Amino acid sequence: MRVNPRPLVIAHRGACGHRPEHGADAYRLALELGADAIEPDIVATRDGVLILRHENEIGGTTDVADHVSFADRRTTKTIDGVEVTGWFTEDFTWAELSTLRIRERLPKLRPLSAAHDGEGRIQRLADLLSLLDTDAARGRLAADGSPAPVGLVAEIKHATYFKSIGLPLDQLFAQELSEAGWTNDSRLTIESFEQTVLGRLRGLGVGGRLVYLIEAEGAAADLVARDGSAALLYGEQVSPEGLAALAGAVDGISVAKKMLVTSKGVAQPGLVEDAHAVGLDVFTWTLRPENRFLSKALRSGGGKAEFGRWRTEFARIIGTGVDGVFADFPDLVRELVDRAPAVV
């Protein structure tokens, strides 16, 4: 019988409920609030520098629109089949992007975070690796006194797209890890919605654990690019047969929260049990306390920004036996995880 220790608390884009996402302050605060790992999203600049932004479109999370000199960079592109208009990291050098200031993505929902707009700059992967190599991160201890250094859960974004424009994220990432001494670091986990890039990274000799991100609907961008309408659906990949196939290629899966808890707030542990049965770890995203993000049955009175019955939803998700959860407010989840019994 599998015994699942308390799940890892992974700071989603840093402690992004408290500070603008992917900023140095959000990362440092995640350490202070007890996160077990930090999750950055990785995209590239025109000159091949890996930077940390949720998307390669940066109009909503930086002050790029305020820079008159960059007005002509605004354009429309198709990214993974979706038309997007804005400013894109691959159209800027790192020197140019380093002049920008970051902003809260959801200012109306999170005004306290938005109060810190303009205080930080875009971070490079190298900057976060340096933070995780500080004594504060490497010297972290678990509650029982055993070593528990803060980990890195690195998400490779839009790998097929970036490869198509001559910026192969797998090669750039492998090179950066090598230069920083992280190639086979036990703190490293790599995740992506595209399984093919995970395989290429393993082929390049990158260690760490591989986690395949899975949406509740649709199909992966790399499979659609390769197979068109015949692409295997995410739903097929989480069937017992699909999970068995994944078990030979990756170490775990990370699924949308709605795959583990219904709109009525009812926990659905079946997927976790099926994945564990074939040796896959299971993570889920994203635990957020605001009404806007909670299961409908667990929302409170008030507006979208009000905190609803988040403790109930978070506890039910933890109770499914997941191995890790992504959270915008890692302190809230830390509180529940430390109180929860191990799941047997």
N, C-alpha and C positions, 0 to 999 in steps of 0.2 A: 504494500500500500504506500502510495506516494505521500510524503509529508512536505507541505509547502511552508517554508518559513515566511515571516512577514514580508510582503512584497517590497521591492525596491521603490523608493520615491524618487522619481526622475523629474527634475525641474525643466518644464517645457519652455524652450527658448529662454532659459534662465527663470528667475522668479518674476515672470512677465505679468502677473497680476498686480504687482507692486511697482514695477518700473518698466519703461519702454523696452520691448522685447529685443533680445540679442545685443543689449548694451553691456558695457563693462560693469555697470552698477547692478544690472539684473543678474549677472553671473556671480558677482561677489556676494550679493544678498542671498542667492541660492545656497551658497556655502554656509553662510551664517544661520540660515533657517533650517539646516539639517538635511538638505537633499543628499541622496546617495549617489546621484549622477546628474550631469547637465546635458541637455539635448540641444545642440546647435543644428541649424539647417545650412547646408553648404552649397554655394553657387560660385561662379567665377567672374572675374573681371576680364576686360578685353586682353590684358597682358598676362592672363593666366594666374592671377593671385586668387586664392580661395578665401572668400569672405563669408560672413555669417548673417544671412538674411533669410526670412521665411520663404520669400520668392525672389526671382530675379527682377521682378518689377518692383520698384522702390518708391513709387510716387506716394503711397499711403503711409510709409514708415520713415521717411526722411524729409528734409526741407528742400529737396532737389528742385521743386517747382518754383521756389523763391529765387533761384539762381538764374538770372537773365542769360548768362553765358551758356547755360545748358538748355535753353528753351527749344532749340532746334533738334535736340536729341529725343524729344517726345515723339513716339511712333506707335504703330499698331503691329502686333505680331501674333502668330498662332503658336501657342505653347501647349504641347500635348493635346492637340485638337481643339483648344479653346482660344478664341480671339481675345487678346488683351491689349489695352491701350495704356501707355505710360512711358516711364523711363526704365531702361533695363541695364542691369549690371554689366552685361557683356559689351555694351556700347561705351563704357568708360574705362579709363585706366585706374589703377589703384590710387595713384597720386591725385586724380580728380575726385574719386569717391571719398578719399580721406578728408576732404574739405567739408563734407556734408555733416549735418547734425541729425540725430535720430528723433523720432516722434512716436507717441502712443498710437497703435493701430486703431483702437476703439475708444476715442476720447470721450464720447457721450456715455459709454458704459463704464469707463474707468477713469473718471476725472482726477482721482488722486495720483494715478500713474501719469496722466497727461500733464499734471503740474510740473513734471520733470522733463517735459519736452525741451530739446535743445541743449540738455546738459551733457549728453554723450555723443560719441561718434561711432561710425561703423567699425566693427571689430573684424580682424582677420582670424582664420583658424589658428595661425601661429600665436596670436595673442591669448586665445583661450587655452591652448596647450601650455603656454607659459604659466598661466594662472593655476592650472591643475598640477603643475610641477612645483608649486610653492609648498612650503612646510605646512601651511594651513590646510591644504587639500590632501597632500600625501600622508600627513600625520594623523588624519582622522581616525578615531577609534569607535568601534561598535559599543553598544550598551554593556556587553560583557567584557570589554577591555581589549578585544582582539583587533588587529589592524583592519581598517575599513576605509581605504583611501577613496576619495570621490572619483567616480568614473566618468567616462565620456561616451555618450550615445550619439554618434554622428550620423545625421541623415543626409544622404546624397540626393539632391533634388534635380529632377529633369535631366537625368543622365543621357537619355537618347537624344534629346534636343541639343544639349551642349556638345555631344559628340558630333552631331550633324553640322555644327558651325566651327568645328576644329578646336574645341576645348574639351578634351576627354577627361572628365572629372575623375575617373578611376586612376588614370596615370598621374594626374596632378596631385590627387590625394595620397597615393602611394609614395610619391616623391617627397611630399611634405612630411608625412609620418616618418620616413627614413631619416630626413634631415633633423627631425626633433627627437629621434630615438624612441618613437612610439610604434614601430612596425609590429612588434609582437608583445606589446604591453598588455598585461592582464586586465588593466582598467578599461580596455577598448571594446566597444560594441559598435557595429556599423549596421545601419538600417536604410532601406529604400523601398519605395513602391515598385521598383523595377528589379526583379530578381536577377536579370542578366548582369547588371553592373556588380552585384554582390559576387557572382561567379567570377567575373573578370578580376575583381580585387583579390580574391583567393588565388587566382592564377598568377597574379603579380607578387605573391608571397606575403600579402598582408594577413596578419593574424587577427586575433580578437574573435568575438562572436558575431555571427551574421543573423540579422532579424529581417524578415520580410513583412513589410507594411501592407495591410489589406483593408480596402474600403468595403463598405456594406453593399455597394452596388457597382456595376460596371466591370471593366477589365483594365489590366495594367497597360500603361502607355507603350512600354517596350513590346509587349505581345501584340497590341493593336498595330504598331508600326510594322511588325513582322508578318502577322497572320491576318490582318484586316478583320472582317466580320466573323472570321472563324476563330478569333482569339479566345482562349480559355477565360471564362468569367471568374471573378473573385469568388462568387458563390460556389462554383465547382471546385475551387482550390481549397475551400474549407470543408468540403465533404470528407467523410472518413477516408475515401480513396485518395482525394487530393492532398490531405494532410500526410498520409503515408508517403506520397511522392515527394512532398516538400521535406520530409524528415531526413532524406538522404542528401539534401542540398543546403539546408540552412539549419541554424540552431534553435530558431524560435520564430514566432509570428507576433505581429502587433496589430490589433484589430480596433476598428471604430467602436466606441463605447456602446452605441446602440445595438451592437451584436451581442452584448452581455447583459443589457438591461432594457426592458421594453419601455414604451412611452408611458405605461402605467406604473413604472418604477419596479417592475417585477424582475428579479435576477434570473438569468438564463445561463446556468453553469455548464450546459452540455458541450459547447465548443471548447471550453477549457479542459474538460474531462477527456474529450476526444483527442485533443492535441497532446495532452500529457501522456495519453496511452501510447503514443508513438514516439515519445521522447522529445517533444517540442516544448520549449518554454512559451508562455503567453503573456503579452503585455497589452495594455489598452490605453487609448487616448480619446479625449482629454478630460480630466476631472476638473470642473469649474463650478463655483458655487452660485453664480448668478442665475436668476430665473431664466434668462434667455437660453441657457445651455442645459438646464436640468430637464429630466423627464417631466412631461406635462403634469403628471399626477403629483409631482413633488414641488411644484412651484408655489410660492407664497403670494400673498396680496402685494400690491405695489407694482412698480414698473419692471422692465427687463433687467435693470441694474441691481435690483434688490437681491440679497442673498435668500434663497429659498431653503428647502429642507435638504440641504447639501449633505449633512451628516448621514442621513438615511440613505441617500443614493450612493455616496462614497462607501459606506459600510457594506452595502449589498454587493457592490462591485468587488471590494476586497474579499468578501465572503465567497466569491466564486472560485477562489484559489489561484488568481492570477499571480504571476511572478514579478510583475512590476507595473506601475501606473504612472502616466504622464500627468503633471499637474501644473497649472498656472500659479497656484498658491501652494508651494510645497509645504509651508508651515501648517496649513490646515490638514493636509493629508498625513503629515508626520504625526500629528496629534492622534489621529485615528489608528494609524498603523501601529504605533507604539503601544496602544491599548488592546489591539486585536489579538486573539489567540492564533496560534498556527492552525492552518487548515489541513486536515488529514483526509 
